[in-house]
Structures are given as structure tokens and as C-alpha cells.
Amino acid sequence: MVRVAFFEDQAASHFHPLTLCRPVFELVCGQFSLRERVLQNLDVSAWGVFVREYIAETFREEHPEAQVNATMWLADDEPTIFINGRWLPDTEALWHIEPDDVGVIDGTLAYLTVDPAETPLLAEWDESLEPLFQLARTRRRVDVGGKLVSRPWDLVEHNARQLVWDFITAGFEPVTHAPPEHVALLGPGDLIHIDPAAKLDPFVVLDARQGPISIDPGVVIQSFTRIEGPCHVGRGSQLFRAHVRGGTTIGPQCRIGGEVEGSILQGFVNKYHDGFLGHSYVCPWVNLGAQSSNSDLKNDYSPVKVPLAGELIDTGLTKVGCFIADHSKTALNSLFNTGSSIGVMAMLLPGGELLPKHVPSFTSVWHGQLAPGLPLDRLLTAARSAMNRRNVELTAAGERLLRHVHQITRAERDDAIAKFEQKRSGQTAAR
């Protein structure tokens, strides 16, 4: 058995706005978060995390079994494997970690084993990770397999491959019960796993000719839904006459309709109505109103740029949708441009045109105008109501987290609104 500690390096900030409310290793790729995958593939006796201090309280609340920012825990009897939260490992790489090695990918630290006797060297732990890097210099360097994700679109780009790998390593037992009546299964039967506790109505199509499909307990799939692999549908989710294309992960307790392609819906996402979502990542508690759709391909097929925290980043990819952070809401007929970034608790009301590509946290778009958002207390009340509908509580710690995110995103918000107003004034003067 081994002990594991997950850490965030400075590049975790490159995943904003998706990581404003969570550590980078809680983001999903394939069937699982990066943390869940490691814990499932190693025989772990105990685990801990080193994260930004402002998210430590909610992480302790959600994972009481974890040691959070606790350097003294490392002084216990057994060595601890430190794992970079951005590492998307091959299973074999996890199984072959040696105590004297430091695993690297393209020169970046992926893992390192720390002996209890070395704990005093980590006493001054900070986000620079310099004490860990100093220890890494004393180890034998090993180039390891897997991927080190660097930006939000990396998760989407690798999702189809990871879904296939997760299905293979899950070791599903061969299906011995007959498929639900009038459900069409296309492709190899051993690439489709339907949990016995899932409910599929007649005239559902599961097409595994391009990759595996896994359906968790409590899933409900209505008639005239088509799912193409590779795809995973998480526990308790419901699909309503949906067309789900390959490379899609639907996390737990989602409500999905319309067309979804090559996207990750982390969990507790509501996209009940028609509309297209493609090559996107959507965080929990997002509600996409009827006919909300995004573009994921430019007319000239050129690489897409995405504004992260206001900085325009070239993805180098031609297929990129939108990235939507926690608790954001769209009204009906909202239209996202290619490569859009939507922050935490944004409120979007369309005005018959494309929404701005950069919508910072706690702002509103009212009929094409980027503006300060609703009062924070009102947003928290709305979040509390939405969560209560799924029997989930917005705890005091969760509220403190959102209030802190509101503070640390103020500069980005004010700067974006000022630039929007300046641009609009210039356009008015030009007329």
C-alpha cells in the first residue's frame, strides 16, 4: 500500500475559470477526475492534498478522509508519493513508480516520493513549490508516460482517448442479462456497459462502433436518445431525447437534452432543452436555457483563441467550444462564440447576437451589454435554490468560497467591463 499527496503547481492557474472553485486535480477527463483515477489505480492507504488556502476549507468538508495542507502528516512512518494534479497518467506509469525516481514530462515534475525523514525540508511549503523542486534535484530523473494537461481544452482534446482507456481498465463483467426491450445496440456488445440499475426506455440507440459506452447506476434515458461512443453517462443523470456524440462525458446528476459532442459536463449540469454543445467543458450547477448553443469551429477553419482571465490564448486547435464555470446561467437562445470563457456565477441574457467571448465571474450580459452582475447575496440565494432542487446544501464553507472568488476576480471583472465600455464608445463615435 502507498500514501499519495496531490499538489497544484503554478500552472494550475492556467485553467481559470474552471479551477476558481476547485483544485486542478478535481477536473474531469474520461470517466474520472485526475485524483479519482490515481486513487482507483493505486492501493492507497491514505491520501492528502496541497492546494490554495482559500479552497482548503471546502475540500476538507467534501473529503473528510483527506489530509489537507498538512505537512506534519508526511512525517508518519511511510513514504508519500507527491503527484502533480495536472498529470493524466498511464496506469502502467503509476504501477512502476520507484522511491528514488522523479518522474518528469517535458521537463515538468509529474511525481516524486518523499521520505518521512525529509518532511522538515517541506515545512516552509508555499505555492512556489521550491522545497519540492529541491528534493527532486536529488533523485534519478525518469521520463514518464501519460499527459501533463496545461489548459482547459487539453481535457476536452484527450477526453475520447481517456474514455476508451478508462473503459478498458474498468474490468466490467460481461453482460449476462438481456438488453432492455427495443433498445438498439450497435457495434461490439463487450464495448457497452449498462448498469442493471439504469433505466432505458424503448427506441434508445447505443452505438459503440467508434468506441465504448458506459452507463452508471440510476441513469434514466428517454426514448429517441442516441449515444455514440466513446461516451460515459454518470450516476443518476437523465437524458431527454438527446443526441450524444463521441468523446463526451456526462457526469453525475446531469439533465441533458439536445445535441452534445466531444464535451465534458462535470456533474449537476442542466441542459434539458434542445441546443448544441460541442467541444466544451461545463462545471457544476450551470444551467443552459432552451436553445442555448455554442460554435466550436470558425468559418475559415483557423486555430481558435480563448480568453482566459482576459488574456487571449492560441489553442492551436480548430475545434474548441466554450468553458463555463460554476453556477453560471444562460437564458433561452444564448449563442456562444467559438472559444468562449464564462466565469463563475455569470448571468447571460441574449440580445439576438453572439455573446462576448470573455464573460468574467459575477458579471451579466444583458442584451449584448457586459455589465456588473446581480448583487452577490441574490446570486447566492439563487445558487442555494438550485442546489436544494437536487437535495444538495450550499454550506457555510461553500458560501465563503464563492464570496472569496468574488473578491479575487474583481480586477478581471472591472477591467473587462471598462474595455467593453471603451469599445462600445468607439463604435458609437464612429457612427
C-alpha positions as CSV (number, residue, x, y, z in Angstrom):
1,M,0.0,0.0,0.0
2,V,1.1,3.6,-0.7
3,R,0.4,7.1,0.5
4,V,-0.3,9.8,-2.0
5,A,-0.3,13.6,-1.9
6,F,-1.7,15.6,-4.8
7,F,-0.4,19.1,-5.4
8,E,-1.1,22.0,-7.6
9,D,1.8,23.7,-9.4
10,Q,1.7,27.3,-10.6
11,A,0.3,26.3,-14.0
12,A,-3.0,25.3,-12.3
13,S,-3.9,29.0,-12.7
14,H,-3.9,28.4,-16.5
15,F,-7.2,26.5,-16.0
16,H,-9.2,29.5,-14.8
17,P,-12.1,29.9,-14.7
18,L,-12.7,26.2,-14.2
19,T,-10.3,26.0,-11.2
20,L,-11.6,29.1,-9.4
21,C,-13.7,26.8,-7.1
22,R,-11.7,23.6,-7.1
23,P,-8.2,22.2,-7.3
24,V,-6.9,21.3,-10.8
25,F,-6.9,17.6,-10.0
26,E,-10.7,17.7,-9.5
27,L,-11.2,18.5,-13.1
28,V,-12.6,15.6,-15.2
29,C,-11.1,13.8,-18.2
30,G,-12.6,10.5,-19.2
31,Q,-14.8,8.9,-16.6
32,F,-13.0,10.4,-13.6
33,S,-11.2,13.4,-12.1
34,L,-7.5,13.2,-12.2
35,R,-7.5,12.5,-8.5
36,E,-10.1,9.7,-8.7
37,R,-8.1,8.0,-11.4
38,V,-4.9,7.8,-9.3
39,L,-6.8,6.6,-6.2
40,Q,-8.5,3.9,-8.2
41,N,-5.4,2.5,-9.8
42,L,-3.1,2.5,-6.7
43,D,-3.5,0.6,-3.5
44,V,-3.7,3.7,-1.4
45,S,-3.7,3.6,2.4
46,A,-4.0,7.3,3.0
47,W,-4.0,10.4,0.9
48,G,-3.7,14.2,1.2
49,V,-3.6,17.3,-0.9
50,F,-1.7,20.6,-1.1
51,V,-4.0,23.3,-2.5
52,R,-4.6,27.0,-2.5
53,E,-5.6,28.0,1.0
54,Y,-8.9,29.5,0.1
55,I,-10.3,26.2,-1.3
56,A,-8.9,24.1,1.6
57,E,-12.0,24.5,3.8
58,T,-14.5,23.2,1.2
59,F,-12.1,20.4,0.2
60,R,-11.9,19.3,3.9
61,E,-15.7,19.4,4.1
62,E,-16.1,17.3,0.9
63,H,-13.3,14.9,1.6
64,P,-13.0,14.4,5.4
65,E,-10.7,11.4,4.8
66,A,-8.1,13.6,3.2
67,Q,-5.2,15.4,4.8
68,V,-5.3,19.0,3.5
69,N,-2.2,21.2,3.5
70,A,-0.8,19.1,6.4
71,T,3.0,18.9,6.2
72,M,3.3,17.1,9.5
73,W,1.2,14.2,8.1
74,L,4.2,13.5,5.9
75,A,6.3,12.6,9.0
76,D,4.3,9.4,9.6
77,D,6.0,6.1,9.1
78,E,5.6,5.6,5.3
79,P,6.9,7.5,2.3
80,T,4.4,9.6,0.4
81,I,4.2,9.9,-3.4
82,F,3.6,13.5,-4.5
83,I,1.7,13.7,-7.7
84,N,1.2,16.7,-9.9
85,G,-2.5,17.4,-10.2
86,R,-2.1,18.1,-13.9
87,W,-0.7,14.6,-14.7
88,L,-3.0,12.4,-16.7
89,P,-1.1,9.2,-16.2
90,D,-1.0,5.9,-18.0
91,T,-1.9,3.2,-15.5
92,E,1.4,1.4,-16.0
93,A,3.3,4.5,-15.2
94,L,1.6,4.6,-11.8
95,W,2.4,1.0,-11.1
96,H,6.1,1.5,-11.8
97,I,6.9,4.4,-9.6
98,E,10.2,3.8,-7.8
99,P,11.1,5.6,-4.5
100,D,14.4,7.0,-5.8
101,D,12.9,8.4,-9.1
102,V,11.5,11.8,-10.0
103,G,9.0,11.5,-12.9
104,V,9.1,14.3,-15.4
105,I,7.2,15.1,-18.6
106,D,8.8,17.6,-20.9
107,G,10.9,18.8,-18.0
108,T,8.0,19.3,-15.6
109,L,7.7,17.4,-12.4
110,A,5.0,14.7,-12.5
111,Y,5.7,12.8,-9.3
112,L,8.2,12.4,-6.5
113,T,8.4,10.1,-3.5
114,V,9.2,11.9,-0.2
115,D,10.6,10.0,2.8
116,P,9.3,10.9,6.3
117,A,12.8,12.0,7.3
118,E,12.6,14.7,4.6
119,T,9.5,16.2,6.0
120,P,11.4,19.2,7.7
121,L,12.5,20.3,4.2
122,L,8.9,20.8,3.3
123,A,7.9,22.8,6.4
124,E,8.1,26.1,4.5
125,W,5.7,24.8,1.8
126,D,4.3,27.6,-0.4
127,E,2.8,27.8,-3.9
128,S,6.3,28.2,-5.4
129,L,6.9,24.5,-4.6
130,E,10.7,25.3,-4.3
131,P,11.2,22.8,-1.4
132,L,9.7,20.0,-3.6
133,F,11.9,21.0,-6.5
134,Q,15.0,21.0,-4.3
135,L,14.2,17.4,-3.3
136,A,13.6,16.5,-7.0
137,R,17.1,17.5,-7.8
138,T,18.4,14.7,-5.6
139,R,16.5,12.0,-7.4
140,R,17.1,10.0,-10.6
141,R,15.2,11.6,-13.4
142,V,12.8,9.4,-15.3
143,D,10.7,10.4,-18.3
144,V,7.2,9.0,-17.7
145,G,4.1,8.2,-19.9
146,G,0.8,9.9,-19.9
147,K,0.0,13.6,-20.5
148,L,0.5,16.7,-18.5
149,V,-2.5,18.9,-19.2
150,S,-1.8,22.6,-19.5
151,R,-5.0,24.3,-20.5
152,P,-8.8,23.6,-20.2
153,W,-9.0,22.5,-23.8
154,D,-6.4,19.8,-23.2
155,L,-9.0,17.9,-21.1
156,V,-11.5,18.1,-23.9
157,E,-8.9,17.1,-26.5
158,H,-7.8,14.0,-24.6
159,N,-11.3,13.0,-23.4
160,A,-12.1,10.5,-26.1
161,R,-8.8,8.6,-25.7
162,Q,-9.2,8.6,-21.9
163,L,-12.8,7.3,-22.1
164,V,-11.5,4.3,-24.1
165,W,-8.7,3.7,-21.6
166,D,-11.0,4.0,-18.6
167,F,-13.4,1.5,-20.1
168,I,-10.7,-1.0,-20.8
169,T,-9.2,-0.7,-17.3
170,A,-12.5,-0.8,-15.5
171,G,-12.7,-4.6,-16.0
172,F,-16.5,-4.6,-16.5
173,E,-18.0,-8.1,-16.2
174,P,-19.5,-9.4,-19.4
175,V,-23.2,-8.6,-19.6
176,T,-25.3,-11.7,-18.8
177,H,-28.7,-10.0,-18.8
178,A,-30.6,-9.2,-22.0
179,P,-30.6,-5.6,-23.1
180,P,-33.7,-3.6,-22.4
181,E,-36.5,-4.3,-24.8
182,H,-36.5,-2.3,-28.1
183,V,-33.1,-0.8,-27.3
184,A,-30.7,-0.9,-30.3
185,L,-27.1,-1.9,-29.6
186,L,-24.7,-1.3,-32.5
187,G,-21.2,-2.5,-32.6
188,P,-19.4,-5.0,-30.3
189,G,-21.5,-5.9,-27.3
190,D,-18.5,-6.1,-25.0
191,L,-18.0,-2.3,-25.6
192,I,-21.3,-1.4,-24.0
193,H,-21.8,-1.5,-20.2
194,I,-25.3,-0.8,-18.9
195,D,-25.6,-1.0,-15.1
196,P,-28.6,-3.1,-14.1
197,A,-29.8,-0.1,-12.0
198,A,-30.1,2.1,-15.1
199,K,-33.4,2.6,-16.9
200,L,-33.5,2.8,-20.7
201,D,-36.8,3.4,-22.5
202,P,-37.7,1.8,-25.8
203,F,-36.1,3.2,-29.0
204,V,-32.8,4.2,-27.5
205,V,-29.8,3.7,-29.7
206,L,-26.3,2.9,-28.2
207,D,-23.7,2.9,-31.0
208,A,-20.3,1.5,-29.9
209,R,-18.8,1.2,-33.4
210,Q,-16.4,4.1,-32.7
211,G,-15.8,3.4,-29.0
212,P,-17.1,2.1,-25.7
213,I,-20.2,3.3,-23.9
214,S,-20.6,3.1,-20.1
215,I,-23.9,3.9,-18.2
216,D,-23.8,4.2,-14.4
217,P,-26.5,3.2,-11.9
218,G,-29.6,5.4,-11.6
219,V,-29.3,6.7,-15.2
220,V,-32.6,7.3,-17.0
221,I,-32.6,7.6,-20.8
222,Q,-35.7,8.5,-22.6
223,S,-36.9,7.2,-25.9
224,F,-35.3,8.5,-29.1
225,T,-32.0,9.2,-27.4
226,R,-28.9,8.2,-29.4
227,I,-25.5,7.8,-27.7
228,E,-22.3,7.3,-29.7
229,G,-19.1,6.1,-28.2
230,P,-16.7,6.7,-26.6
231,C,-19.1,8.1,-24.0
232,H,-19.8,7.9,-20.3
233,V,-23.0,8.7,-18.5
234,G,-22.6,9.2,-14.8
235,R,-24.7,8.1,-11.8
236,G,-28.2,9.5,-11.6
237,S,-28.1,11.5,-14.9
238,Q,-31.1,11.8,-17.1
239,L,-31.1,12.1,-20.9
240,F,-34.2,13.5,-22.7
241,R,-34.4,12.8,-26.4
242,A,-30.7,13.7,-26.7
243,H,-28.1,13.1,-29.4
244,V,-24.8,12.5,-27.6
245,R,-21.8,12.2,-29.9
246,G,-18.5,10.5,-29.3
247,G,-15.9,11.9,-26.9
248,T,-18.5,13.1,-24.3
249,T,-18.5,12.7,-20.5
250,I,-21.8,13.3,-18.7
251,G,-21.0,13.4,-15.0
252,P,-23.4,12.6,-12.2
253,Q,-26.8,14.1,-11.7
254,C,-27.0,15.9,-15.1
255,R,-30.1,16.7,-17.1
256,I,-29.3,16.6,-20.8
257,G,-31.2,17.2,-24.0
258,G,-30.4,18.3,-27.5
259,E,-27.0,17.6,-29.1
260,V,-23.8,17.2,-27.3
261,E,-20.5,16.4,-29.0
262,G,-17.0,15.9,-27.6
263,S,-17.7,17.7,-24.3
264,I,-17.3,17.2,-20.6
265,L,-20.2,18.0,-18.3
266,Q,-18.6,17.7,-14.8
267,G,-21.8,17.0,-12.9
268,F,-25.0,18.7,-11.8
269,V,-25.3,20.4,-15.2
270,N,-28.8,21.3,-16.5
271,K,-29.1,21.3,-20.3
272,Y,-32.6,19.9,-20.5
273,H,-33.6,21.6,-23.8
274,D,-32.6,21.5,-27.4
275,G,-29.4,23.3,-28.5
276,F,-25.9,22.3,-29.4
277,L,-22.9,22.0,-27.0
278,G,-19.6,21.0,-28.7
279,H,-16.0,20.6,-27.6
280,S,-16.7,22.3,-24.3
281,Y,-16.2,21.9,-20.6
282,V,-19.1,22.8,-18.2
283,C,-18.7,23.0,-14.4
284,P,-21.3,22.0,-11.8
285,W,-24.5,23.9,-11.3
286,V,-24.6,25.6,-14.7
287,N,-28.0,25.9,-16.3
288,L,-28.2,26.3,-20.1
289,G,-31.5,27.7,-21.2
290,A,-33.6,26.5,-24.1
291,Q,-31.8,26.6,-27.5
292,S,-28.6,27.8,-26.0
293,S,-25.8,26.8,-28.4
294,N,-22.1,27.3,-29.0
295,S,-19.9,27.4,-32.0
296,D,-16.9,25.1,-32.0
297,L,-15.4,25.8,-35.4
298,K,-14.5,29.0,-37.2
299,N,-15.8,29.7,-40.7
300,D,-12.2,29.9,-42.0
301,Y,-11.1,26.7,-40.1
302,S,-8.2,28.7,-38.4
303,P,-7.0,27.9,-34.9
304,V,-9.2,29.1,-32.1
305,K,-8.1,31.6,-29.5
306,V,-9.7,31.6,-26.0
307,P,-9.7,34.5,-23.5
308,L,-8.6,33.1,-20.1
309,A,-8.7,35.7,-17.3
310,G,-8.8,38.2,-20.1
311,E,-5.7,37.0,-21.9
312,L,-6.2,35.7,-25.4
313,I,-4.5,32.3,-25.7
314,D,-4.0,30.5,-29.0
315,T,-5.1,26.9,-28.6
316,G,-3.6,25.6,-31.8
317,L,-6.8,23.7,-32.3
318,T,-9.6,24.2,-34.9
319,K,-12.3,22.6,-32.8
320,V,-12.8,24.5,-29.5
321,G,-16.2,25.3,-27.9
322,C,-16.8,27.1,-24.6
323,F,-15.6,26.8,-21.0
324,I,-18.2,27.6,-18.4
325,A,-17.5,27.9,-14.7
326,D,-19.8,27.1,-11.7
327,H,-23.3,28.4,-11.2
328,S,-23.5,30.4,-14.4
329,K,-26.9,30.6,-16.1
330,T,-28.0,31.3,-19.7
331,A,-31.4,32.4,-20.9
332,L,-33.1,31.0,-23.9
333,N,-31.4,31.3,-27.3
334,S,-28.0,32.2,-25.9
335,L,-25.3,32.0,-28.6
336,F,-21.7,31.3,-27.6
337,N,-18.9,32.3,-30.0
338,T,-16.1,29.9,-30.8
339,G,-13.6,29.7,-27.9
340,S,-15.7,31.5,-25.2
341,S,-14.7,31.7,-21.5
342,I,-17.5,32.2,-19.0
343,G,-16.7,32.8,-15.3
344,V,-18.4,31.8,-12.0
345,M,-21.9,33.0,-11.4
346,A,-22.3,34.8,-14.7
347,M,-25.8,35.6,-15.9
348,L,-26.4,35.6,-19.6
349,L,-29.4,37.1,-21.4
350,P,-29.0,37.1,-25.2
351,G,-29.9,40.0,-27.4
352,G,-30.1,38.3,-30.8
353,E,-26.4,38.2,-31.3
354,L,-23.3,36.3,-30.2
355,L,-22.4,36.7,-26.6
356,P,-19.0,38.2,-25.7
357,K,-16.2,35.6,-25.7
358,H,-14.9,36.8,-22.3
359,V,-17.6,37.0,-19.6
360,P,-15.8,37.3,-16.2
361,S,-17.1,35.9,-13.0
362,F,-20.1,37.7,-11.4
363,T,-20.9,39.7,-14.5
364,S,-24.1,39.9,-16.5
365,V,-24.7,40.2,-20.2
366,W,-28.0,42.0,-20.7
367,H,-29.0,42.3,-24.4
368,G,-25.4,42.4,-25.6
369,Q,-24.0,44.7,-22.9
370,L,-21.4,43.4,-20.5
371,A,-22.2,44.8,-17.0
372,P,-21.7,44.2,-13.3
373,G,-23.7,41.2,-12.2
374,L,-26.6,40.8,-9.8
375,P,-25.9,41.6,-6.1
376,L,-23.8,38.7,-4.6
377,D,-26.4,37.9,-1.9
378,R,-29.0,37.5,-4.7
379,L,-26.8,35.2,-6.6
380,L,-26.1,33.1,-3.5
381,T,-29.8,32.8,-2.9
382,A,-30.3,31.5,-6.5
383,A,-27.5,29.0,-6.1
384,R,-28.9,27.8,-2.8
385,S,-32.3,27.2,-4.5
386,A,-30.8,25.4,-7.5
387,M,-28.8,23.1,-5.2
388,N,-31.7,22.4,-2.9
389,R,-33.6,21.1,-6.0
390,R,-31.0,18.3,-6.2
391,N,-31.0,17.8,-2.4
392,V,-27.6,19.4,-2.1
393,E,-26.8,22.1,0.5
394,L,-24.8,25.2,-0.1
395,T,-22.9,25.0,3.1
396,A,-21.4,28.0,5.0
397,A,-17.9,26.9,3.7
398,G,-19.3,26.8,0.2
399,E,-20.7,30.3,0.6
400,R,-17.4,31.6,1.9
401,L,-15.6,30.1,-1.1
402,L,-17.9,31.9,-3.5
403,R,-17.5,35.2,-1.6
404,H,-13.7,34.9,-1.8
405,V,-13.9,34.1,-5.5
406,H,-16.0,37.2,-5.9
407,Q,-13.2,39.2,-4.3
408,I,-10.2,37.8,-6.2
409,T,-11.9,38.2,-9.6
410,R,-12.8,41.8,-9.1
411,A,-9.9,43.2,-11.0
412,E,-10.6,41.0,-14.0
413,R,-14.3,42.0,-13.9
414,D,-13.7,45.7,-13.7
415,D,-11.0,45.6,-16.4
416,A,-13.3,43.7,-18.8
417,I,-16.3,46.0,-18.3
418,A,-14.1,49.0,-18.8
419,K,-12.7,47.6,-22.1
420,F,-16.2,46.7,-23.2
421,E,-17.4,50.3,-22.5
422,Q,-14.4,51.8,-24.3
423,K,-15.0,49.6,-27.3
424,R,-18.7,50.4,-27.4
425,S,-18.0,54.2,-27.1
426,G,-15.5,54.0,-30.0
427,Q,-18.1,52.2,-32.1
428,T,-20.8,54.8,-31.3
429,A,-18.4,57.7,-32.1
430,A,-17.5,56.0,-35.5
431,R,-21.2,56.1,-36.5
